[in-house]
Amino acid sequence: MSAPVSLLVPVKPPARPTLAKRFGRSVDKWLQRPGRYFITDEAMKRFGTHAIMGAARRYNGWRYAERAERHAEAYRTKLASLLRENGATGPSHIEIKDGYALDTSLSLPHLDALLEQADALVEERSGRTFSGVQQPFLRNLWFNEDAEKVPAVLDFITSSAVLEPVMRYLGTVPVLAKTRPGGIRLMESNAALDPGANGPFRESQLYHLDIHGTPLVYVLVAVRDIAPESGPWTFLPDSVSERACRAMNYGKRGMSYRVSDEEMYRHISPDERVVFSCPRGSVLFIDSSRCFHYGSRNAIPPRFQLMYAYTNVCRSDLSMTFLKNMSYPFATDASRLRKMVLK
């Protein structure tokens, strides 16, 4: 009598859960309080943003190591098939150089529908106050439930033509940010809504580098024409920003996170700025962790801009320990690439 098949075929024992899987949530809870503190201006000046970001990357690298490796391996070995499955019709014409790329072709997939749907939200919500206010001068008109109602917003940002240059720049399959800043924001910059509009520039109106990931890519879409008087996003290319960082010891202990114009222009020329003052439908790809930037200064008339945030799986802040992770909808038959970006 032959032996049962189960005795003939060695049974692989179930994999033991990693320490991150076993204890990760408990450690997250322990890190919530310091995580909140480390994003304050006081902490960033006291410890330096480089030290804070390095510690957060090491923790997230332990916490999310398996997923990070899956995304990196997919980029290394499956990129072409992932793009084809996701609807790629050829190589993207966009290449991020010196930290940014500007596309004014109006040819990106789903852009027309995106602009139409975003414009409807602007008509409905602009000039009003919502709980998503970021600053008095910068207001978020996007609600999380809009992802179900406004499909072009996700169709655009998960299209192969948009994802390909981002992946080539990051060297991995990214994720759409799920904490702060949100992966999708529809921002209104409007001086008329700001009680302090006549005061000194503050917060994101001052030069800074983002700390929630590095490298990272923002994709900014001009929902309406952005005039020079609309407080446009203004930035320094990577090479210029690097020169300024070295000169100021930016990111080191004792250096403020926000930098005034006076301090910045001691080290670089104002002529080296790039201003995202462009027609409706223009799209800016930018690594805001490498390119100093500011915006929303004296926005008359208002500026309306969609902002997408792509990060690596392993962020360089601890926001995932103390903020609720947002979720993005996707169909069960969605492409593997779309699921990886949105999940």
C-alpha positions as CSV (number, residue, x, y, z in Angstrom):
1,M,0.0,0.0,0.0
2,S,1.4,3.3,-1.0
3,A,2.1,6.0,1.5
4,P,-0.2,9.1,1.6
5,V,0.9,11.9,-0.6
6,S,1.2,14.1,2.4
7,L,4.0,11.8,3.7
8,L,5.8,11.8,0.4
9,V,6.0,15.6,-0.1
10,P,7.9,17.5,2.6
11,V,5.6,20.1,4.2
12,K,7.2,23.5,4.5
13,P,6.7,24.8,8.0
14,P,4.9,28.2,8.1
15,A,7.3,31.1,8.2
16,R,7.8,32.6,11.6
17,P,6.5,36.2,11.8
18,T,9.2,38.8,11.8
19,L,9.9,40.9,14.8
20,A,8.3,43.9,12.9
21,K,5.1,41.9,12.4
22,R,5.0,40.7,16.0
23,F,5.9,43.9,17.8
24,G,5.5,46.7,15.2
25,R,2.2,48.0,16.4
26,S,3.3,48.1,20.0
27,V,6.4,50.0,19.0
28,D,4.3,52.4,16.9
29,K,2.2,53.2,20.0
30,W,5.4,53.9,22.0
31,L,6.7,56.2,19.3
32,Q,3.5,58.3,18.9
33,R,4.5,61.0,21.3
34,P,8.0,61.6,20.0
35,G,6.7,61.3,16.5
36,R,4.4,64.3,17.0
37,Y,7.2,66.2,18.6
38,F,9.8,65.6,15.9
39,I,7.7,67.4,13.3
40,T,7.7,70.6,15.3
41,D,9.9,73.6,14.4
42,E,11.4,73.4,17.9
43,A,12.5,69.8,17.5
44,M,13.8,70.2,14.0
45,K,16.0,73.1,15.2
46,R,17.1,71.3,18.3
47,F,18.1,68.0,16.7
48,G,18.4,68.9,13.0
49,T,16.2,67.6,10.3
50,H,18.9,65.3,9.0
51,A,19.1,63.4,12.3
52,I,15.4,63.2,12.7
53,M,14.8,62.0,9.1
54,G,17.6,59.5,9.4
55,A,16.2,58.0,12.6
56,A,12.7,57.8,11.1
57,R,14.0,56.1,7.9
58,R,15.8,53.5,10.0
59,Y,12.7,52.8,12.0
60,N,10.4,52.6,9.0
61,G,13.0,50.5,7.2
62,W,12.7,47.9,10.0
63,R,8.9,48.3,10.3
64,Y,8.0,48.0,6.6
65,A,11.1,46.1,5.3
66,E,9.1,43.4,3.5
67,R,6.8,45.7,1.6
68,A,9.7,48.0,0.7
69,E,11.6,45.0,-0.8
70,R,8.6,43.9,-2.8
71,H,8.2,47.4,-4.3
72,A,12.0,47.6,-5.0
73,E,12.1,44.1,-6.5
74,A,9.0,44.8,-8.7
75,Y,10.8,47.9,-10.1
76,R,14.0,46.0,-10.7
77,T,12.6,42.9,-12.4
78,K,9.0,43.6,-13.5
79,L,8.9,47.2,-14.5
80,A,8.2,46.7,-18.2
81,S,5.4,44.2,-17.7
82,L,3.8,46.3,-14.9
83,L,3.7,49.3,-17.2
84,R,2.2,47.3,-20.1
85,E,-0.4,45.8,-17.9
86,N,-1.2,49.3,-16.6
87,G,-1.9,50.6,-20.1
88,A,1.5,52.0,-21.2
89,T,1.5,52.8,-25.0
90,G,5.2,53.7,-25.1
91,P,7.9,55.4,-23.0
92,S,6.9,58.5,-21.2
93,H,8.3,61.8,-22.6
94,I,8.9,63.1,-19.1
95,E,12.3,62.9,-17.4
96,I,12.9,64.4,-13.9
97,K,16.3,66.3,-14.0
98,D,17.8,68.5,-11.4
99,G,14.9,67.6,-9.2
100,Y,12.0,68.6,-11.4
101,A,10.3,68.3,-14.8
102,L,7.6,70.6,-16.3
103,D,5.0,69.2,-18.7
104,T,2.9,71.7,-20.7
105,S,1.9,69.3,-23.5
106,L,-1.7,68.8,-22.2
107,S,-1.3,65.2,-23.5
108,L,-1.1,63.2,-20.2
109,P,-3.8,60.5,-19.9
110,H,-7.1,61.5,-18.1
111,L,-5.9,65.1,-17.8
112,D,-9.0,66.6,-19.5
113,A,-11.4,64.7,-17.3
114,L,-9.2,65.5,-14.3
115,L,-9.4,69.3,-14.9
116,E,-13.2,69.2,-15.5
117,Q,-13.9,67.3,-12.3
118,A,-11.5,69.3,-10.2
119,D,-12.9,72.5,-11.6
120,A,-16.4,71.4,-10.5
121,L,-15.1,71.0,-6.9
122,V,-13.5,74.5,-7.0
123,E,-16.8,75.9,-8.1
124,E,-18.6,74.2,-5.3
125,R,-16.1,74.8,-2.4
126,S,-13.8,77.7,-3.1
127,G,-13.9,80.7,-0.8
128,R,-15.2,78.6,2.2
129,T,-13.7,77.2,5.3
130,F,-13.5,73.4,5.8
131,S,-11.9,71.2,8.5
132,G,-9.1,70.4,6.0
133,V,-7.6,73.9,6.3
134,Q,-3.8,73.7,6.3
135,Q,-3.1,77.4,6.9
136,P,-5.4,80.4,6.6
137,F,-3.7,81.2,3.3
138,L,-3.8,77.6,2.1
139,R,-7.0,75.6,2.2
140,N,-7.7,72.0,1.2
141,L,-10.9,71.5,-0.9
142,W,-10.4,67.8,-1.2
143,F,-12.3,65.3,1.0
144,N,-11.2,61.7,1.4
145,E,-14.6,60.4,0.1
146,D,-14.0,62.3,-3.2
147,A,-11.8,59.5,-4.4
148,E,-14.9,57.5,-5.0
149,K,-16.8,60.3,-6.7
150,V,-14.1,61.9,-8.8
151,P,-12.5,58.9,-10.6
152,A,-10.2,60.9,-12.9
153,V,-8.2,62.1,-9.9
154,L,-6.9,58.5,-9.3
155,D,-6.9,57.5,-13.0
156,F,-4.5,60.4,-13.8
157,I,-2.0,59.7,-11.0
158,T,-1.9,56.0,-11.5
159,S,-1.5,56.2,-15.3
160,S,1.7,54.7,-16.7
161,A,2.7,58.0,-18.4
162,V,2.8,59.7,-15.0
163,L,4.1,56.8,-12.9
164,E,7.0,55.9,-15.2
165,P,9.2,59.0,-14.7
166,V,8.4,59.0,-11.0
167,M,9.5,55.3,-10.6
168,R,12.7,55.9,-12.7
169,Y,13.5,58.9,-10.4
170,L,12.8,57.0,-7.2
171,G,14.2,53.7,-8.2
172,T,11.2,51.8,-6.8
173,V,7.4,51.5,-7.1
174,P,6.1,54.4,-4.9
175,V,3.0,54.7,-2.8
176,L,0.6,57.6,-2.7
177,A,1.1,59.2,0.7
178,K,-1.5,58.1,3.3
179,T,-0.8,60.4,6.3
180,R,0.4,64.0,6.2
181,P,0.6,65.6,3.7
182,G,-2.2,63.7,2.1
183,G,-1.5,61.9,-1.2
184,I,-4.2,64.0,-2.8
185,R,-5.0,67.6,-2.1
186,L,-6.9,70.3,-4.0
187,M,-5.4,73.5,-2.6
188,E,-6.8,77.0,-2.7
189,S,-4.4,79.8,-2.0
190,N,-6.4,82.9,-1.4
191,A,-5.2,86.0,0.4
192,A,-8.8,87.2,0.9
193,L,-9.3,84.4,3.3
194,D,-6.2,85.1,5.4
195,P,-6.6,87.5,8.3
196,G,-2.8,87.8,8.4
197,A,-2.3,88.5,4.7
198,N,-0.6,91.9,5.4
199,G,1.8,90.4,7.9
200,P,5.2,88.8,7.4
201,F,5.4,85.5,5.4
202,R,5.2,82.4,7.6
203,E,5.0,78.6,7.5
204,S,5.0,77.3,3.9
205,Q,5.3,80.8,2.5
206,L,9.0,80.5,3.5
207,Y,11.7,78.4,1.9
208,H,12.0,74.9,3.2
209,L,12.6,71.3,2.2
210,D,10.0,68.6,3.0
211,I,10.9,66.0,5.5
212,H,8.2,63.3,5.1
213,G,10.3,61.4,2.6
214,T,13.5,61.6,0.6
215,P,13.6,61.2,-2.2
216,L,9.9,61.9,-3.0
217,V,8.0,63.4,-5.9
218,Y,5.1,65.8,-5.8
219,V,3.0,66.1,-9.0
220,L,1.3,69.5,-9.2
221,V,-1.5,70.2,-11.6
222,A,-2.6,73.7,-12.4
223,V,-6.4,73.4,-12.2
224,R,-6.8,77.0,-13.5
225,D,-4.3,79.4,-14.9
226,I,-1.8,80.4,-12.3
227,A,-0.8,84.0,-12.6
228,P,2.4,85.5,-11.1
229,E,0.1,87.4,-8.7
230,S,-1.6,84.1,-7.5
231,G,1.2,83.0,-5.1
232,P,2.6,80.4,-7.4
233,W,4.8,77.5,-6.2
234,T,8.4,78.8,-6.4
235,F,11.4,76.6,-6.1
236,L,15.1,76.2,-6.5
237,P,16.4,73.3,-8.6
238,D,18.2,70.5,-6.8
239,S,21.7,71.7,-7.7
240,V,21.0,75.2,-6.5
241,S,19.3,73.9,-3.3
242,E,22.3,71.7,-2.6
243,R,24.6,74.7,-2.8
244,A,22.4,76.6,-0.5
245,C,22.2,73.7,2.0
246,R,26.0,73.5,2.2
247,A,26.3,77.2,2.7
248,M,23.7,77.4,5.5
249,N,24.4,74.0,7.1
250,Y,20.7,73.4,6.5
251,G,19.4,70.3,8.2
252,K,22.0,70.4,11.0
253,R,21.4,71.2,14.7
254,G,20.6,74.8,15.4
255,M,19.4,75.6,11.8
256,S,15.7,76.5,11.4
257,Y,13.5,74.5,9.2
258,R,12.1,77.6,7.5
259,V,14.4,80.0,5.8
260,S,13.7,83.7,5.1
261,D,14.4,85.3,1.7
262,E,17.1,87.4,3.2
263,E,19.0,84.4,4.5
264,M,18.5,82.4,1.3
265,Y,19.7,85.2,-1.0
266,R,22.9,85.6,0.9
267,H,23.9,82.4,-0.7
268,I,22.1,82.1,-4.1
269,S,20.7,84.6,-6.5
270,P,16.9,85.3,-6.7
271,D,17.3,84.8,-10.5
272,E,17.9,81.1,-9.9
273,R,14.3,80.6,-8.8
274,V,11.8,78.7,-11.0
275,V,8.2,79.9,-10.8
276,F,5.3,77.5,-11.5
277,S,3.2,80.3,-13.1
278,C,1.6,78.4,-15.9
279,P,-1.6,77.8,-17.9
280,R,-4.3,75.5,-16.8
281,G,-3.3,71.8,-17.3
282,S,0.4,72.4,-16.8
283,V,2.0,69.6,-14.6
284,L,5.1,70.0,-12.4
285,F,7.0,66.9,-11.2
286,I,9.3,68.0,-8.3
287,D,11.3,66.4,-5.5
288,S,10.3,68.8,-2.7
289,S,12.7,67.1,-0.3
290,R,15.6,68.2,-2.6
291,C,14.3,71.5,-4.0
292,F,13.8,74.4,-1.7
293,H,10.3,75.9,-2.3
294,Y,7.6,78.2,-1.0
295,G,4.2,79.2,-2.2
296,S,0.8,81.0,-1.5
297,R,2.3,84.4,-1.1
298,N,-0.2,87.2,-1.6
299,A,-2.5,85.0,-3.7
300,I,-4.6,87.6,-5.5
301,P,-6.3,86.2,-7.6
302,P,-6.6,82.8,-5.9
303,R,-4.5,79.8,-7.0
304,F,-6.1,76.4,-7.5
305,Q,-3.7,73.5,-7.7
306,L,-4.0,69.7,-7.3
307,M,-1.1,68.3,-5.3
308,Y,-0.2,64.6,-5.3
309,A,2.5,63.2,-3.0
310,Y,4.4,60.0,-4.0
311,T,6.8,58.6,-1.4
312,N,8.8,55.5,-0.9
313,V,7.2,52.8,1.3
314,C,9.6,53.8,4.1
315,R,9.0,57.5,4.9
316,S,11.4,59.7,6.7
317,D,9.0,60.8,9.4
318,L,7.0,58.9,12.1
319,S,3.5,60.1,11.0
320,M,2.3,56.6,10.4
321,T,2.7,55.9,14.1
322,F,0.3,58.7,15.2
323,L,-2.0,59.5,12.2
324,K,-4.7,57.4,10.8
325,N,-3.7,56.1,7.4
326,M,-5.9,57.2,4.5
327,S,-7.2,54.6,2.1
328,Y,-7.7,54.9,-1.7
329,P,-10.3,52.8,-3.6
330,F,-9.3,50.4,-6.3
331,A,-11.2,47.7,-8.2
332,T,-10.4,44.0,-7.6
333,D,-9.4,43.7,-11.2
334,A,-7.1,46.8,-11.1
335,S,-3.6,46.4,-12.5
336,R,-0.9,45.2,-10.1
337,L,0.9,48.5,-10.4
338,R,-2.2,50.6,-9.5
339,K,-2.8,48.3,-6.5
340,M,0.8,48.7,-5.3
341,V,0.6,52.5,-5.5
342,L,-2.8,52.8,-3.8
343,K,-2.8,50.0,-1.3
